[in-house]
Amino acid sequence: MTAAADPAFDPWDPAFVADPRPAYAALRARGRVIRYEPTDQWLVPHHADVSALLRDRRLGRSYRHRFTHEEFGRTPPPPEHEPFHTLNDHGMLDLEPPDHTRIRRLVSKAFTPRTVERLAPYVHALADDLVGALVRDGGGDLLTDLAEPLPVAVIAELLGIPEADRAPLRPWSADICGMYELNPSPETARRAVRASKEFSAYLRELIAARRADPGEDLISGLIAAHDEGDRLTEQELVSTVVLLLNAGHEATVNATVNGWYALFRHPGQLAALRADHSLVPTAVEELLRYDTPLQLFERWVLDDIEIDGTTVPRGAEVALLFGSANHDPAVFADPARLDLARADNPHISFSAGIHYCVGAPLARLELAASMTALLRRAPTLALAAVPRRRPNFVMRGLEGLGVELR
């Protein structure tokens, strides 16, 4: 039998967005898979199931490699949304093998441990500069002064986006990512379509320039791979660059502000971290678990699956609840407790399986660099005002995080 979804699970309720953990606990108590009518999805709240289904090839990020919309029982997206879907559907996150495998193989060359290690001095120097400016001002907004500019600059540098062109990147990304929320509004869709058109047009011009005058950047490298016969179409190239720019900073931005807000609310843990900077690596992992920046990951059911005696049919969509899985007491001892020294921490904030985040090593580097710079240069940093949560559920973050030096 499938249990009904608990009324407390309401992704549009500000109280739920402020703290979804009680609703997650209720979902886990009710069952392993729960039908949720408002979004026409099946919710999966347990860590073991989320982890297994991320690796299950009976589920996919797309179904178009096997079925038409009609064969799959789904309504095609409205024609006016086409620019967004063309851009989104050709990125490797929304592709399945063999296309996913081909594109990921090319992109993975830019995220090897050696490449990330080479970037480390640049990342640490930039974090130090940004924190230095924050200290000179006596405080500011941790979101706009550090959390956003650091990963945007790093991924733009890696890709080869000129510094003078970087201002629209974050707004374009935010508008596009609005479509990943549950049941996005018509206005959200309009903004996403406009951003998709503008972002794509800009990148096509940049790709043409790099094709005429290659550099040492990733865009030039992907063009060269295409020219050498790896069959990367121009649309795949544009979509891949947008995905890398969006995914390359969106989660890191939210993880930074979510993490520091959690630290300010746990002064004992923050004091321990300030006293022992060697805790930074485990602190980064624990903060990614404790207030997960990506709360939900969706998959299509390509072939019937059975979960705890319930058949989820082909054509259904499952919502894998990362935020719930990361607080599952079956896996994490005392999951509601923030423990920066937590050693056994198999969180799934970077997903798993073939869609495991290719940029995870870079994200960890950025989070550790900004944390270390703040601990070293701003040891008296404190919360200046209680922040407001963004209304988004899927991509969990803050409107800002005002801080001051005391």
C-alpha positions in Angstrom: 0.0 0.0 0.0 1.2 3.5 -0.8 0.7 6.1 2.0 -0.8 9.5 1.3 1.7 12.4 1.4 1.8 14.2 4.7 0.1 17.6 4.6 3.2 19.1 6.1 5.0 18.4 2.8 4.2 21.7 1.0 7.0 23.1 -1.2 5.2 26.4 -1.6 4.7 27.0 2.2 7.3 29.5 3.6 7.2 27.5 6.9 8.1 24.3 5.0 10.9 26.1 3.1 12.3 27.5 6.3 12.7 24.1 7.8 11.6 21.0 5.7 13.1 18.5 8.2 9.9 17.8 10.2 8.0 17.1 7.0 10.8 14.8 5.7 10.7 12.8 9.0 6.9 12.4 8.5 7.4 11.2 5.0 10.1 8.7 6.0 7.7 7.4 8.7 4.9 7.0 6.2 6.7 4.8 3.7 9.4 4.4 1.1 7.5 5.9 -1.8 4.6 8.3 -1.6 2.4 9.6 -4.4 2.2 13.4 -4.4 -0.7 14.7 -6.5 0.2 18.4 -6.6 3.3 17.8 -8.7 2.2 14.4 -10.2 5.3 12.7 -8.7 6.3 9.9 -6.5 8.4 11.1 -3.5 11.3 9.0 -2.3 12.6 10.1 1.1 14.9 7.4 2.4 18.7 7.5 1.8 19.0 3.8 0.8 16.3 4.2 -1.9 17.5 7.5 -3.2 21.1 6.2 -3.4 20.0 3.0 -5.2 17.6 4.8 -7.7 20.3 7.3 -8.7 22.2 4.2 -10.0 19.2 2.4 -11.4 19.2 2.4 -15.3 15.4 1.8 -15.3 15.2 5.5 -14.5 16.6 8.4 -16.6 16.9 12.1 -16.6 15.3 12.0 -20.0 13.0 9.6 -21.9 13.3 11.1 -25.3 16.1 8.7 -26.3 13.6 5.9 -26.0 10.1 7.3 -26.3 8.1 10.1 -27.9 6.1 12.3 -25.6 3.0 10.6 -26.7 4.4 7.1 -26.2 5.5 8.0 -22.7 2.1 9.5 -21.9 3.4 13.0 -21.4 2.3 16.3 -22.9 5.0 18.1 -25.0 6.1 21.4 -23.5 4.5 24.5 -24.9 6.1 25.8 -28.2 6.9 29.1 -26.6 9.2 27.3 -24.1 11.3 25.8 -26.9 14.4 28.0 -26.4 14.7 26.8 -22.8 14.1 23.1 -23.6 16.5 23.2 -26.6 19.2 24.6 -24.3 18.4 22.4 -21.4 17.8 19.1 -23.2 21.2 19.1 -25.0 23.3 19.4 -21.8 24.8 16.2 -20.4 22.7 16.4 -17.2 19.6 15.8 -19.2 21.0 13.3 -21.6 21.3 9.5 -21.3 24.0 7.2 -22.8 25.4 7.1 -25.3 25.2 10.9 -25.7 25.8 11.5 -22.0 28.8 9.2 -22.0 30.4 11.0 -25.0 29.9 14.5 -23.6 30.9 13.6 -20.0 34.1 12.0 -21.3 35.1 15.3 -22.9 34.1 17.5 -20.0 35.7 15.3 -17.4 39.2 16.1 -18.8 38.7 19.6 -17.3 38.0 18.3 -13.8 40.8 15.9 -13.2 42.5 16.1 -9.8 45.5 17.5 -11.5 43.4 20.3 -13.1 41.7 21.2 -9.8 45.1 21.2 -8.1 46.4 23.6 -10.7 43.5 25.9 -10.0 43.9 25.9 -6.2 46.4 28.8 -6.0 44.0 31.0 -8.1 40.9 29.9 -6.0 42.7 30.6 -2.7 44.1 34.0 -3.9 40.6 35.1 -5.1 38.9 34.0 -1.9 41.6 35.8 0.1 41.1 39.0 -1.9 37.3 38.9 -1.6 37.5 38.3 2.2 40.1 41.0 2.5 37.6 43.5 0.9 34.9 42.3 3.3 37.2 42.9 6.3 38.2 46.3 5.1 34.5 47.3 4.9 33.8 45.9 8.4 31.3 43.4 7.0 28.8 43.2 4.2 26.6 40.7 2.4 28.3 37.3 2.4 26.1 36.3 -0.6 27.1 39.1 -3.0 30.6 39.8 -1.6 31.9 36.3 -1.5 29.5 33.4 -2.1 28.6 34.6 -5.7 31.7 36.2 -7.1 34.1 33.4 -6.1 32.6 30.4 -8.0 31.3 32.5 -10.9 34.8 33.8 -11.5 36.4 30.4 -11.1 34.1 28.6 -13.6 34.2 31.6 -16.0 38.0 31.5 -15.8 38.1 27.8 -16.5 35.8 28.2 -19.5 37.5 31.3 -20.8 34.6 33.8 -20.4 36.3 37.3 -20.6 36.0 39.2 -17.3 34.2 42.1 -19.0 31.4 39.7 -20.1 30.7 38.1 -16.7 28.1 40.4 -15.2 25.1 38.7 -16.9 26.1 35.2 -16.0 24.6 35.0 -12.6 21.2 36.6 -13.6 21.0 34.4 -16.7 21.7 31.4 -14.5 19.2 32.3 -11.8 16.4 32.8 -14.4 17.2 29.5 -16.2 17.4 27.6 -12.9 13.9 28.9 -11.9 12.5 26.3 -14.3 13.9 23.5 -12.1 11.5 24.4 -9.3 8.2 22.5 -8.9 5.4 23.7 -11.1 7.2 26.9 -12.2 4.9 29.9 -12.9 4.3 31.4 -16.4 6.5 34.4 -15.5 9.3 32.1 -14.4 9.1 30.4 -17.7 9.2 33.7 -19.6 12.3 34.7 -17.8 13.9 31.4 -18.4 13.1 31.5 -22.1 14.5 35.0 -22.4 17.7 34.1 -20.5 18.1 31.0 -22.7 18.0 33.0 -25.8 20.4 35.7 -24.6 22.8 33.2 -23.0 22.8 31.0 -26.2 23.4 34.0 -28.5 26.3 35.2 -26.4 27.9 31.8 -26.4 27.6 31.3 -30.1 29.5 34.5 -30.7 32.1 33.5 -28.1 32.5 30.0 -29.7 32.9 31.6 -33.1 35.7 33.8 -31.7 37.4 30.9 -30.0 37.2 28.8 -33.1 39.0 31.6 -35.0 41.5 32.3 -32.2 41.8 29.3 -29.7 43.0 29.7 -26.2 43.9 27.4 -23.3 40.4 27.5 -21.9 37.8 24.7 -21.8 35.6 26.1 -24.5 38.6 26.0 -26.9 39.3 22.5 -25.8 35.8 21.4 -26.4 35.9 23.0 -29.9 39.1 21.2 -30.6 37.6 17.9 -29.5 34.7 18.5 -31.8 37.0 19.4 -34.7 38.9 16.1 -34.1 35.8 14.1 -34.6 34.3 13.5 -31.2 30.9 14.6 -32.6 30.1 17.4 -30.2 27.4 19.4 -32.1 27.4 23.2 -31.6 24.1 23.0 -29.7 25.6 20.4 -27.4 28.6 22.7 -26.9 26.4 25.7 -26.1 24.3 23.6 -23.7 27.3 22.1 -22.0 28.9 25.5 -21.4 25.6 26.8 -19.9 25.3 23.7 -17.7 28.9 24.1 -16.5 28.4 27.8 -15.7 25.1 27.1 -13.9 26.0 24.0 -12.1 29.5 25.3 -11.5 28.4 28.0 -9.2 24.7 27.7 -8.2 25.1 24.9 -5.6 28.4 26.4 -4.3 26.7 29.8 -3.8 23.9 28.3 -1.8 26.2 25.9 0.1 28.3 28.8 1.2 25.5 31.0 2.7 23.5 28.0 4.0 26.7 26.7 5.7 27.6 30.0 7.3 24.1 30.6 8.5 24.1 27.2 10.1 27.5 28.0 11.8 26.2 31.2 13.2 23.3 29.3 14.7 25.7 26.8 16.3 28.2 28.9 18.1 29.8 25.9 19.8 30.6 24.3 16.5 31.8 27.6 15.0 34.1 28.1 18.0 35.6 24.6 17.6 36.2 25.3 13.9 37.9 28.6 14.7 40.1 26.9 17.2 41.0 24.1 14.8 41.2 24.9 11.1 42.0 21.2 10.3 38.3 20.6 10.7 37.6 22.5 7.4 37.4 19.3 5.1 34.9 17.5 7.4 33.1 20.8 8.1 32.5 21.3 4.3 31.0 17.8 4.0 28.8 18.2 7.1 27.5 21.6 6.0 26.6 20.1 2.6 24.7 17.4 4.4 23.1 19.5 7.1 21.5 22.1 4.8 21.6 20.5 1.4 21.7 23.1 -1.5 19.9 20.8 -3.9 16.9 19.4 -2.1 15.4 17.3 -4.9 16.5 15.5 -8.1 13.9 14.2 -10.6 14.0 11.1 -12.7 11.7 9.5 -15.2 10.6 5.9 -14.9 11.6 4.2 -18.1 10.6 0.7 -17.1 8.3 -0.3 -14.2 10.0 -0.4 -10.8 8.9 -1.8 -7.5 9.6 -0.1 -4.2 8.6 -1.8 -1.0 5.7 -3.6 -2.8 4.5 -0.6 -4.7 4.8 -0.6 -8.5 5.8 2.8 -9.9 4.8 2.6 -13.6 6.7 3.6 -16.7 6.0 7.2 -17.5 5.9 8.3 -13.9 8.3 10.8 -12.4 10.1 10.2 -9.1 11.3 13.0 -6.9 14.5 11.8 -5.1 14.5 13.9 -1.9 18.2 14.6 -1.2 17.4 16.8 1.8 15.5 14.0 3.4 18.1 11.4 2.6 20.8 13.5 4.2 18.8 13.5 7.4 17.9 9.8 7.5 18.6 8.4 10.9 19.1 5.0 9.4 22.4 6.3 7.9 23.4 9.4 10.0 23.7 9.2 13.8 21.6 12.0 15.3 21.1 13.7 11.9 19.6 16.9 13.4 22.9 17.6 15.1 25.5 19.7 13.3 28.8 17.9 13.9 31.7 19.4 12.0 33.9 16.4 13.0 31.4 13.9 11.6 33.6 11.2 10.1 31.0 8.8 8.6 29.2 11.1 6.2 27.9 9.4 3.0 25.8 12.4 2.0 24.4 12.5 -1.5 24.5 16.3 -2.1 26.6 15.7 -5.3 24.2 13.0 -6.5 25.4 9.5 -7.5 25.7 7.2 -10.5 26.4 8.4 -14.0 25.1 11.9 -13.1 27.4 12.3 -10.1 28.5 16.0 -10.1 31.6 16.2 -12.4 32.6 19.5 -10.7 32.4 18.1 -7.1 36.2 18.4 -6.5 36.2 22.0 -7.7 33.2 22.8 -5.5 34.9 21.3 -2.4 38.0 23.4 -3.2 36.0 26.6 -3.5 34.0 25.9 -0.3 37.2 25.1 1.7 39.0 28.1 0.3 36.3 30.6 1.2 35.9 29.0 4.7 39.6 29.1 5.4 39.9 32.7 4.3 37.0 33.8 6.5 38.4 31.8 9.5 41.8 33.3 9.1 41.1 36.9 8.2 37.7 37.4 9.9 37.8 35.5 13.2 35.2 37.8 14.7 32.7 37.5 11.9 29.1 37.5 13.2 25.6 37.6 11.9 24.3 41.1 11.4 20.6 40.3 10.9 18.4 37.2 10.5 18.4 36.5 6.7 15.4 35.7 4.6 15.1 32.4 2.8 14.6 32.4 -0.9 11.1 31.1 -1.6 12.6 28.3 -3.8 12.4 24.7 -2.5 14.5 22.7 -5.0 17.5 25.0 -4.9 17.7 26.0 -1.3 19.4 29.3 -0.4 19.1 32.7 1.1 18.2 36.2 -0.2 21.4 37.5 1.4 23.5 37.0 4.5 24.5 40.2 6.3 27.6 39.9 8.4 29.8 42.2 10.5 33.1 42.1 12.4 32.8 42.4 16.1 
